[in-house]
Amino acid sequence: MITTTPMEGAILKLPYLRTVSRNPNFTNRSSGSLRWRSRYRPLHVSASAASSSTSLVDNPKIGPGSLGHITRSDFPILHQEINGSKLVYLDNAATSQKPTAVIKALQNYYEAYNSNVHRGIHYLSAKATDEYESARQKVANFINAGAREIIFTRNATEAINLIWRLYLTTNCCLLTLQIITTIAEHHSAIVPWQIVAQKTGAVLKFVNLTEDEVPDLGQLRDILSRRTKLLVMHHVSNMLASVLPMDEVISWAHDVGAKVLVDACQSVPHMVVDVKNLDTDFLVGSSHKMCGPTGVGFLYGKSEILSGMPPFLGGGEMIADVYLDHSTYAEPPSRFEAGTPAIGEAIGLGAAIDYLSEIGMRQIHDYEMELGNYLYDRLSSVSDVRIYGPAPSLTVKRAALCSFNVKDVHPTDLATFLDQQHGVAIRSGHHCAQPLHRHLGISSSARASLHFYNTKDDIDRFIEALKDTINFFTSFK
């Protein structure tokens, strides 16, 4: 266990002007027509990339001309110096950076058509409504859902809380309720269910890890039963980098009559996610992790489930009619979006989805797989480094992040020195996963996490900076 102390009038609801209809040929699996398309080919994870450090070092797929090199110019924040060094941003699991297209979409909203949505008859309001609802359709298309199945929320945390407050309390006998999740979940997928259990006497069960440090799916199958009403699981771990076969997991849960909530915050920005293929009942995502603005997230719910749920909040927008003694409510998604929403942020999310879709989520995923394997390979070669989660192989695919610790050096000291001396931004702390850290016998860890605009050069600079940081702290022994 690491114990080192750190060093430091009438209101009308109008139809919008146009509708972004589902294009039957649309898919976020293919690349689009951005300027780099002719210079970039889809990548496939090779056996050598998973098993040979020599081939990784010389891998042309992550060398000059890679997706990371080509897209970096779209992200203004990456082109600056921090503490006298060129910025290397490796904290993408916490939040992603924003391309110019997203920044301009936000600016354009506030400069050209800032107005409230659904309520005004004038041009600005109609335009804002049009763009806001277009963003909803873009989210729906991106995950293969219907627009009425997408609810905009402040963030994924609020989306999860919406489910427990509405679905569980109206559709389940709470005294016999069993909720299953894992010890590797983000706090936002643990704390709400603790509240449910404390208030109702419902039983909350946790799936442990295997020796390979992934959630034990064998144990999950053993504890699923007819008493299980809800299974809550991440698609990709924000600390272990494990990728779970959610299509299989969801099928097991449905076999016993349970509903499933998927935390897709670490998967939607990095791979193709199709809610129809998964057959999940609920799924949550967060804009700021997928190159969109902060302050907006989304909940996907099957339409037949959402239609049977009561409102989350009371107020404007979510009503059909209001009388002095009662009110009637709008159909989803309006029923769950009381008050003025995060209009500009939702429009910015739509712009982010346009950007990601033009590149193609398969290209993003395949590139990040190669880059993530290179990060794991380089980091594992550094003395006294312990990486958490499964090792990559031909059958085990890791997300493009590594949580790690260095013997006798506190992760906060590592992150501070890397930032102040080298301009390298990584994460340190418990990553909103304290139960998982306790299970691993640690209180905190460092984490380097990648996105498609990162490059092999970023990783090389990080590794050299890490070695220098380790040498600095070990010199005091």
Salt bridges, closest charged atoms under 4 A:
ASP74 OD1 - ARG35 NH2 2.90
ASP91 OD2 - ARG427 NH1 3.15
ASP91 OD1 - ARG447 NH2 3.81
ASP130 OD2 - ARG18 NE 3.23
GLU131 OE2 - ARG18 NH2 3.06
GLU131 OE2 - LYS127 NZ 3.16
GLU133 OE2 - HIS118 NE2 2.72
GLU133 OE1 - ARG136 NE 2.84
GLU149 OE1 - LYS276 NZ 3.30
GLU158 OE2 - ARG154 NE 2.91
GLU185 OE2 - HIS234 ND1 2.71
GLU213 OE2 - ARG386 NH2 2.64
ASP274 OD2 - ARG29 NH2 2.74
ASP279 OD2 - HIS254 ND1 3.33
ASP279 OD1 - LYS302 NZ 2.88
ASP281 OD2 - HIS254 NE2 2.82
ASP281 OD1 - LYS302 NZ 3.46
GLU317 OE2 - LYS13 NZ 3.72
GLU317 OE2 - HIS118 ND1 2.94
GLU317 OE1 - ARG119 NE 3.94
ASP325 OD1 - HIS326 ND1 2.89
GLU331 OE2 - ARG335 NH2 3.81
GLU337 OE2 - ARG136 NH1 2.74
ASP354 OD2 - LYS138 NZ 2.84
ASP366 OD1 - HIS365 ND1 3.33
GLU368 OE1 - HIS270 ND1 2.75
GLU368 OE2 - HIS451 ND1 2.78
GLU370 OE2 - LYS61 NZ 3.86
ASP408 OD2 - LYS477 NZ 3.28
ASP457 OD2 - HIS69 NE2 3.25
ASP458 OD2 - ARG72 NH1 3.06
ASP460 OD1 - ARG378 NH1 2.63
ASP460 OD2 - LYS456 NZ 3.31
GLU464 OE2 - ARG378 NH2 3.59
GLU464 OE2 - LYS467 NZ 3.86
ASP468 OD2 - HIS422 NE2 2.83
